[in-house]
Amino acid sequence: MKHIFLILFFSFVNILKAQTIFTVEYASKADIKVFVAEYESQADLKVFKVDYSSQAKGNKGLWYFTDYQSRAEKSIYFVDYKSQADLIIYFVDYRSQAGWRKKTKKHILY
């Protein structure tokens, strides 16, 4: 019974890990420095912007950009050069295209 409770608890916590993002003006204020790739093949993560925070469940590349830093789980800063980035993303047109290309970077958004 104890094991079932732990499994359910950690599953629930993982679901609550929404990707609510706030864009900061200075790199020093960011949790993550992000570079937007020109091509999908260059990205670590393919990102789809959702319209509501409730749609951004899990660490699956579904990002909701909030206007308030206090409501964000992660703050990001967009860098100009790939070499400056912690994470390279590519914005996709459809929700179904979102997801990790390089799962080794997945821990960055937890």
DSSP file (Angstrom, degrees, kcal/mol; ACC not computed):
  #  RESIDUE AA STRUCTURE BP1 BP2  ACC     N-H-->O    O-->H-N    N-H-->O    O-->H-N    TCO  KAPPA ALPHA  PHI   PSI    X-CA   Y-CA   Z-CA
    1    1 A M     >        0   0    0      0, 0.0     4,-2.1     0, 0.0     5,-0.1   0.000 360.0 360.0 360.0 -41.0    0.0    0.0    0.0
    2    2 A K  H  >  +     0   0    0      1,-0.2     4,-2.1     2,-0.2     5,-0.1   0.885 360.0  51.7 -62.1 -39.0    2.8    2.4    0.9
    3    3 A H  H  > S+     0   0    0      2,-0.2     4,-2.4     1,-0.2    -1,-0.2   0.886 107.8  51.6 -66.5 -38.6    4.5    1.8   -2.5
    4    4 A I  H  > S+     0   0    0      1,-0.2     4,-2.5     2,-0.2     5,-0.2   0.912 109.0  51.1 -64.2 -42.1    1.2    2.6   -4.4
    5    5 A F  H  X S+     0   0    0     -4,-2.1     4,-2.6     2,-0.2    -2,-0.2   0.923 110.8  48.2 -61.2 -44.4    0.9    5.8   -2.4
    6    6 A L  H  X S+     0   0    0     -4,-2.1     4,-2.6     2,-0.2     5,-0.2   0.904 111.5  49.7 -63.7 -42.1    4.5    6.8   -3.3
    7    7 A I  H  X S+     0   0    0     -4,-2.4     4,-2.0     1,-0.2    -1,-0.2   0.928 113.8  45.6 -62.1 -45.3    4.0    6.0   -7.0
    8    8 A L  H  X S+     0   0    0     -4,-2.5     4,-2.3     2,-0.2    -2,-0.2   0.897 112.2  52.1 -64.8 -40.6    0.7    8.0   -7.1
    9    9 A F  H  X S+     0   0    0     -4,-2.6     4,-2.4    -5,-0.2    -2,-0.2   0.945 112.3  43.5 -62.0 -49.6    2.3   10.9   -5.2
   10   10 A F  H  X S+     0   0    0     -4,-2.6     4,-1.9     1,-0.2    -1,-0.2   0.829 112.6  53.2 -69.3 -31.0    5.3   11.2   -7.6
   11   11 A S  H  X S+     0   0    0     -4,-2.0     4,-1.8    -5,-0.2    -1,-0.2   0.913 110.5  47.7 -65.1 -42.3    3.1   10.8  -10.6
   12   12 A F  H  X S+     0   0    0     -4,-2.3     4,-1.8     2,-0.2    -2,-0.2   0.903 110.4  51.4 -65.8 -42.1    0.9   13.6   -9.4
   13   13 A V  H  X S+     0   0    0     -4,-2.4     4,-0.6     1,-0.2    -1,-0.2   0.897 108.8  51.9 -62.2 -40.6    4.0   15.9   -8.7
   14   14 A N  H >< S+     0   0    0     -4,-1.9     3,-0.9     1,-0.2    44,-0.3   0.877 107.4  52.2 -64.4 -38.1    5.2   15.2  -12.2
   15   15 A I  H 3< S+     0   0    0     -4,-1.8    43,-0.7     1,-0.2    -1,-0.2   0.865 104.4  57.3 -65.0 -36.3    1.9   16.3  -13.7
   16   16 A L  H 3< S+     0   0    0     -4,-1.8     2,-2.7     1,-0.2    -1,-0.2   0.626  77.9 100.4 -71.2 -12.4    2.0   19.5  -11.7
   17   17 A K    <<  +     0   0    0     -3,-0.9    -1,-0.2    -4,-0.6     2,-0.1  -0.426  57.5 176.0 -74.6  72.2    5.3   20.4  -13.3
   18   18 A A        -     0   0    0     -2,-2.7     2,-1.1    39,-0.2    39,-0.2  -0.413  36.7-121.5 -74.1 155.3    3.8   22.8  -15.8
   19   19 A Q  E     +a   63   0A   0     37,-1.9    45,-2.4    43,-0.5     2,-0.6  -0.607  44.2 164.7-100.6  73.0    6.0   24.7  -18.1
   20   20 A T  E     -a   64   0A   0     -2,-1.1    53,-2.2    43,-0.2    54,-1.9  -0.826  19.4-165.6 -91.7 120.7    5.0   28.2  -17.1
   21   21 A I  E     -ab  65  74A   0     43,-3.3    45,-2.8    -2,-0.6     2,-0.4  -0.844  18.7-167.6-118.8 142.0    7.7   30.5  -18.4
   22   22 A F  E     - b   0  75A   0     52,-2.0    54,-2.9    -2,-0.3     2,-0.6  -0.997  19.1-138.2-125.9 133.5    8.6   34.2  -17.8
   23   23 A T  E     - b   0  76A   0     -2,-0.4     2,-0.2    43,-0.4    54,-0.2  -0.804  20.6-158.2 -93.7 122.6   11.1   36.0  -20.1
   24   24 A V        -     0   0    0     52,-2.9    54,-0.3    -2,-0.6     6,-0.1  -0.578  19.5-132.9 -98.0 163.1   13.5   38.2  -18.2
   25   25 A E  S    S+     0   0    0     -2,-0.2     2,-0.4     1,-0.1    -1,-0.1   0.652  87.7  50.2 -88.6 -17.5   15.4   41.2  -19.5
   26   26 A Y  S >  S-     0   0    0      1,-0.1     3,-1.4    51,-0.0     4,-0.4  -0.972  71.9-137.3-128.7 138.9   18.8   40.2  -18.1
   27   27 A A  G >  S+     0   0    0     -2,-0.4     3,-1.4     1,-0.3    -1,-0.1   0.840 104.0  62.6 -59.0 -35.0   20.7   37.0  -18.3
   28   28 A S  G 3  S+     0   0    0      1,-0.3    -1,-0.3    -3,-0.1    49,-0.0   0.700 101.9  51.7 -67.0 -18.4   21.7   37.2  -14.7
   29   29 A K  G <  S+     0   0    0     -3,-1.4    -1,-0.3    47,-0.0     2,-0.2   0.497  93.3  99.0 -92.9  -6.1   18.1   37.1  -13.6
   30   30 A A    <   -     0   0    0     -3,-1.4    46,-0.2    -4,-0.4     3,-0.1  -0.543  58.9-155.9 -89.9 146.5   17.3   33.9  -15.6
   31   31 A D  S    S+     0   0    0     44,-2.1     2,-0.4     1,-0.3    45,-0.2   0.818  90.2  22.1 -76.2 -36.4   17.1   30.3  -14.5
   32   32 A I  E     -c   76   0A   0     43,-1.8    45,-1.9    77,-0.0     2,-0.5  -0.994  69.2-141.8-137.8 136.5   17.9   29.2  -18.0
   33   33 A K  E     -c   77   0A   0     -2,-0.4    53,-2.7    43,-0.2    54,-1.9  -0.885  29.1-163.7 -97.6 128.0   19.5   30.8  -21.0
   34   34 A V  E     -cd  78  87A   0     43,-3.1    45,-2.7    -2,-0.5     2,-0.4  -0.908  15.0-163.4-121.4 137.5   17.7   29.8  -24.3
   35   35 A F  E     - d   0  88A   0     52,-2.2    54,-2.8    -2,-0.4     2,-0.7  -0.968  18.6-137.2-115.9 135.1   18.7   30.0  -27.9
   36   36 A V  E     - d   0  89A   0     -2,-0.4    54,-0.2    43,-0.4     2,-0.1  -0.833  23.3-141.5 -94.6 116.3   16.1   29.7  -30.6
   37   37 A A        -     0   0    0     52,-3.4    54,-0.3    -2,-0.7     3,-0.1  -0.386   9.4-139.6 -76.5 151.8   17.4   27.5  -33.4
   38   38 A E  S    S+     0   0    0      1,-0.1     2,-0.4    -2,-0.1    -1,-0.1   0.774  89.4  40.5 -78.9 -28.5   16.7   28.2  -37.1
   39   39 A Y  S >  S-     0   0    0      1,-0.1     3,-1.5    51,-0.0     4,-0.4  -0.945  77.3-129.8-126.5 145.0   16.2   24.5  -37.8
   40   40 A E  G >  S+     0   0    0     -2,-0.4     3,-1.6     1,-0.3    -1,-0.1   0.851 106.3  63.2 -57.3 -38.1   14.4   21.8  -35.9
   41   41 A S  G 3  S+     0   0    0      1,-0.3    -1,-0.3    -3,-0.0    49,-0.0   0.664  98.5  56.1 -65.9 -16.1   17.4   19.4  -36.2
   42   42 A Q  G <  S+     0   0    0     -3,-1.5    -1,-0.3    47,-0.0    -2,-0.2   0.572  91.3  99.0 -88.7 -10.5   19.5   21.9  -34.1
   43   43 A A    <   -     0   0    0     -3,-1.6    46,-0.2    -4,-0.4     3,-0.1  -0.421  56.0-160.1 -87.7 151.2   17.2   21.9  -31.1
   44   44 A D  S    S+     0   0    0     44,-3.0    57,-2.9     1,-0.3    58,-2.0   0.774  90.0  23.5 -84.3 -35.9   17.3   20.1  -27.8
   45   45 A L  E     -eF  89 100A   0     43,-1.9    45,-1.7    55,-0.2     2,-0.6  -0.997  68.3-143.6-137.8 132.9   13.6   20.8  -27.3
   46   46 A K  E     -eF  90  99A   0     53,-3.0    53,-2.2    -2,-0.4     2,-0.4  -0.879  29.5-157.4 -95.3 122.6   10.7   21.5  -29.7
   47   47 A V  E     -e   91   0A   0     43,-2.6    45,-2.9    -2,-0.6     2,-0.5  -0.833  15.9-168.2-111.0 136.5    8.4   24.1  -28.1
   48   48 A F  E     -g   62   0A   0     13,-3.0    15,-2.1    -2,-0.4     2,-0.5  -0.990  22.7-132.9-118.9 128.5    4.8   24.8  -28.7
   49   49 A K  E     -g   63   0A   0     -2,-0.5     2,-0.2    43,-0.4    15,-0.2  -0.694  23.6-157.4 -81.8 122.4    3.3   28.0  -27.1
   50   50 A V        -     0   0    0     13,-2.7    15,-0.4    -2,-0.5     6,-0.1  -0.634  17.5-133.5 -98.2 160.2   -0.1   27.2  -25.5
   51   51 A D  S    S+     0   0    0     -2,-0.2     2,-0.4    13,-0.1    -1,-0.1   0.709  86.2  39.0 -85.4 -22.4   -2.8   29.7  -24.8
   52   52 A Y  S >  S-     0   0    0      1,-0.1     3,-1.7    12,-0.0     4,-0.3  -0.968  74.0-128.8-133.4 145.4   -3.6   28.7  -21.2
   53   53 A S  G >  S+     0   0    0     -2,-0.4     3,-1.4     1,-0.3   -34,-0.2   0.814 107.8  65.0 -61.7 -29.8   -1.4   27.6  -18.3
   54   54 A S  G 3  S+     0   0    0      1,-0.3    -1,-0.3     2,-0.1     3,-0.2   0.687  96.6  57.8 -66.9 -17.1   -3.6   24.6  -17.7
   55   55 A Q  G <  S+     0   0    0     -3,-1.7     2,-0.7     1,-0.2    -1,-0.3   0.557  88.2  78.3 -86.9  -9.1   -2.5   23.3  -21.2
   56   56 A A    <   +     0   0    0     -3,-1.4   -37,-1.9    -4,-0.3     2,-0.3  -0.360  63.5 153.1 -99.4  53.1    1.2   23.3  -20.2
   57   57 A K        +     0   0    0     -2,-0.7     3,-0.2   -39,-0.2   -39,-0.2  -0.643  47.5   0.9 -87.3 137.5    1.3   20.1  -18.2
   58   58 A G  S    S-     0   0    0    -43,-0.7     2,-1.3    -2,-0.3     4,-0.3   0.070  95.3 -68.0  79.4 170.1    4.4   18.1  -17.9
   59   59 A N  S    S+     0   0    0      1,-0.2    -1,-0.2   -45,-0.1    41,-0.2  -0.572  90.1 118.0 -96.1  68.3    7.9   18.6  -19.2
   60   60 A K  S    S-     0   0    0     -2,-1.3    -1,-0.2    -3,-0.2     3,-0.1   0.207  91.5 -90.4-124.4  13.3    6.9   18.0  -22.8
   61   61 A G  S    S+     0   0    0      1,-0.2   -13,-3.0    -3,-0.2     2,-0.8   0.622  83.3 132.3  86.9  12.0    7.7   21.3  -24.6
   62   62 A L  E     - g   0  48A   0     -4,-0.3   -43,-0.5   -15,-0.2     2,-0.4  -0.867  38.0-172.8 -98.4 105.6    4.3   22.9  -24.0
   63   63 A W  E     -ag  19  49A   0    -15,-2.1   -13,-2.7    -2,-0.8     2,-0.5  -0.829  20.0-163.5-109.2 135.8    5.1   26.3  -22.7
   64   64 A Y  E     -a   20   0A   0    -45,-2.4   -43,-3.3    -2,-0.4     2,-0.7  -0.978  16.4-146.1-112.6 121.4    2.8   29.0  -21.4
   65   65 A F  E     -a   21   0A   0     -2,-0.5     2,-0.2   -15,-0.4   -43,-0.2  -0.790  18.2-161.7 -91.2 117.2    4.4   32.4  -21.3
   66   66 A T        -     0   0    0    -45,-2.8   -43,-0.4    -2,-0.7     6,-0.1  -0.621  22.9-137.6 -97.8 156.5    3.1   34.4  -18.3
   67   67 A D  S    S+     0   0    0     -2,-0.2     2,-0.5   -45,-0.1    -1,-0.1   0.520  87.8  64.7 -87.0  -6.8    3.3   38.1  -17.7
   68   68 A Y    >   -     0   0    0      1,-0.1     3,-1.3     0, 0.0     4,-0.4  -0.971  66.4-152.1-126.0 126.3    4.3   37.8  -14.1
   69   69 A Q  G >  S+     0   0    0     -2,-0.5     3,-1.4     1,-0.3    -1,-0.1   0.836  96.6  63.9 -62.9 -32.7    7.5   36.3  -12.8
   70   70 A S  G 3  S+     0   0    0      1,-0.3    -1,-0.3     3,-0.0   -48,-0.0   0.714 103.2  49.2 -65.9 -19.3    5.8   35.2   -9.6
   71   71 A R  G <  S+     0   0    0     -3,-1.3    -1,-0.3   -50,-0.0     2,-0.3   0.462  95.0  96.0 -96.2  -3.3    3.5   32.9  -11.6
   72   72 A A    <   -     0   0    0     -3,-1.4   -51,-0.2    -4,-0.4     3,-0.1  -0.610  58.0-157.6 -92.4 147.3    6.3   31.3  -13.6
   73   73 A E  S    S+     0   0    0    -53,-2.2     2,-0.4     1,-0.3   -52,-0.2   0.791  86.3  21.6 -84.8 -33.3    8.1   28.0  -12.8
   74   74 A K  E     -b   21   0A   0    -54,-1.9   -52,-2.0   -43,-0.0     2,-0.4  -0.993  66.8-148.9-136.2 142.2   11.1   29.0  -14.8
   75   75 A S  E     -b   22   0A   0     -2,-0.4   -44,-2.1   -54,-0.2   -43,-1.8  -0.922  23.0-167.5-107.5 137.7   12.5   32.4  -16.0
   76   76 A I  E     -bc  23  32A   0    -54,-2.9   -52,-2.9    -2,-0.4     2,-0.4  -0.870  16.2-155.5-125.5 157.1   14.4   32.4  -19.3
   77   77 A Y  E     - c   0  33A   0    -45,-1.9   -43,-3.1    -2,-0.3     2,-0.6  -0.999  20.8-132.9-129.4 129.0   16.6   34.8  -21.2
   78   78 A F  E     - c   0  34A   0     -2,-0.4   -43,-0.2   -54,-0.3     2,-0.2  -0.728  25.6-157.3 -85.1 119.8   16.9   34.6  -24.9
   79   79 A V        -     0   0    0    -45,-2.7   -43,-0.4    -2,-0.6     6,-0.0  -0.543  18.4-134.7 -94.9 161.6   20.6   34.7  -25.9
   80   80 A D  S    S+     0   0    0     -2,-0.2     2,-0.4   -45,-0.1    -1,-0.1   0.679  85.5  51.6 -88.0 -20.3   22.0   35.7  -29.3
   81   81 A Y  S >  S-     0   0    0      1,-0.1     3,-1.6   -46,-0.0     4,-0.4  -0.954  72.4-135.4-127.6 140.0   24.5   32.9  -29.7
   82   82 A K  G >  S+     0   0    0     -2,-0.4     3,-1.4     1,-0.3    -1,-0.1   0.842 104.8  62.1 -56.1 -37.8   24.1   29.2  -29.5
   83   83 A S  G 3  S+     0   0    0      1,-0.3    -1,-0.3    -3,-0.0   -48,-0.0   0.686  99.9  55.0 -66.9 -17.9   27.3   28.9  -27.4
   84   84 A Q  G <  S+     0   0    0     -3,-1.6    -1,-0.3   -50,-0.0    -2,-0.2   0.575  91.5 101.9 -87.7 -10.6   25.8   31.0  -24.6
   85   85 A A    <   -     0   0    0     -3,-1.4   -51,-0.2    -4,-0.4     3,-0.1  -0.456  51.5-166.9 -87.9 145.3   22.7   28.8  -24.2
   86   86 A D  S    S+     0   0    0    -53,-2.7     2,-0.4     1,-0.3   -52,-0.2   0.714  89.9  24.0 -84.8 -29.6   21.8   26.2  -21.6
   87   87 A L  E     -d   34   0A   0    -54,-1.9   -52,-2.2    21,-0.0     2,-0.5  -1.000  67.9-150.9-142.9 134.4   19.0   25.0  -23.9
   88   88 A I  E     -d   35   0A   0     -2,-0.4   -44,-3.0   -54,-0.2   -43,-1.9  -0.932  24.9-177.7-108.5 124.8   18.4   25.2  -27.6
   89   89 A I  E     -de  36  45A   0    -54,-2.8   -52,-3.4    -2,-0.5     2,-0.4  -0.775  19.9-156.9-119.9 163.6   14.8   25.3  -28.6
   90   90 A Y  E     - e   0  46A   0    -45,-1.7   -43,-2.6    -2,-0.3     2,-0.5  -0.983  22.2-130.8-137.8 126.9   12.8   25.4  -31.8
   91   91 A F  E     - e   0  47A   0     -2,-0.4     2,-0.2   -54,-0.3   -43,-0.2  -0.664  26.0-158.8 -81.3 126.6    9.2   26.8  -31.9
   92   92 A V        -     0   0    0    -45,-2.9   -43,-0.4    -2,-0.5     6,-0.0  -0.641  19.8-133.8-103.1 162.1    6.8   24.4  -33.7
   93   93 A D  S    S+     0   0    0     -2,-0.2     2,-0.4   -45,-0.1    -1,-0.1   0.678  85.4  50.1 -87.8 -20.6    3.5   25.2  -35.3
   94   94 A Y  S >  S-     0   0    0      1,-0.1     3,-1.6   -46,-0.0     4,-0.5  -0.951  73.4-132.3-128.6 142.9    1.5   22.3  -33.9
   95   95 A R  G >  S+     0   0    0     -2,-0.4     3,-1.4     1,-0.3    -1,-0.1   0.860 106.3  61.1 -54.9 -40.6    1.1   20.9  -30.4
   96   96 A S  G 3  S+     0   0    0      1,-0.3    -1,-0.3    -3,-0.1   -48,-0.0   0.669  98.0  59.2 -66.2 -16.6    1.7   17.4  -31.5
   97   97 A Q  G <  S+     0   0    0     -3,-1.6    -1,-0.3   -50,-0.0    -2,-0.2   0.637  82.7 106.2 -86.0 -15.2    5.2   18.3  -32.7
   98   98 A A    <   +     0   0    0     -3,-1.4     2,-0.2    -4,-0.5   -51,-0.2  -0.287  46.0  91.3 -67.6 147.8    6.4   19.5  -29.3
   99   99 A G  E    S-F   46   0A   0    -53,-2.2   -53,-3.0   -38,-0.1     2,-0.3  -0.814  71.8 -54.2 150.7 173.6    8.8   17.4  -27.3
  100  100 A W  E     +F   45   0A   0     -2,-0.2   -55,-0.2   -55,-0.2     3,-0.2  -0.585  28.3 178.1 -81.4 133.9   12.4   16.6  -26.5
  101  101 A R  S    S+     0   0    0    -57,-2.9     2,-0.5    -2,-0.3   -56,-0.2   0.722  87.4  34.1 -95.9 -35.6   14.9   15.8  -29.2
  102  102 A K    >   -     0   0    0    -58,-2.0     3,-1.7     1,-0.1    -1,-0.3  -0.883  67.8-172.5-123.5  97.5   17.8   15.4  -26.7
  103  103 A K  G >  S+     0   0    0     -2,-0.5     3,-1.3     1,-0.3     4,-0.3   0.616  75.5  80.1 -68.2 -12.0   16.5   13.9  -23.4
  104  104 A T  G 3  S+     0   0    0      1,-0.3    -1,-0.3     2,-0.1     3,-0.3   0.700  94.5  48.8 -67.0 -17.9   19.9   14.5  -21.8
  105  105 A K  G X  S+     0   0    0     -3,-1.7     3,-1.9     1,-0.2     4,-0.4   0.433  81.1  99.5 -97.6  -2.3   18.8   18.1  -21.3
  106  106 A K  G X  S+     0   0    0     -3,-1.3     3,-1.3     1,-0.3    -1,-0.2   0.802  70.8  66.7 -57.9 -32.4   15.4   17.3  -19.8
  107  107 A H  G >  S+     0   0    0     -4,-0.3     3,-1.5    -3,-0.3    -1,-0.3   0.717  83.5  75.9 -63.5 -20.6   16.6   17.9  -16.3
  108  108 A I  G <  S+     0   0    0     -3,-1.9    -1,-0.3     1,-0.3    -2,-0.2   0.834  96.2  46.7 -61.7 -32.9   17.1   21.6  -17.0
  109  109 A L  G <         0   0    0     -3,-1.3    -1,-0.3    -4,-0.4    -2,-0.2   0.319 360.0 360.0 -96.2   8.7   13.3   22.2  -16.8
  110  110 A Y    <         0   0    0     -3,-1.5    -1,-0.2    -4,-0.1    -2,-0.1   0.453 360.0 360.0 -91.9 360.0   12.7   20.3  -13.6
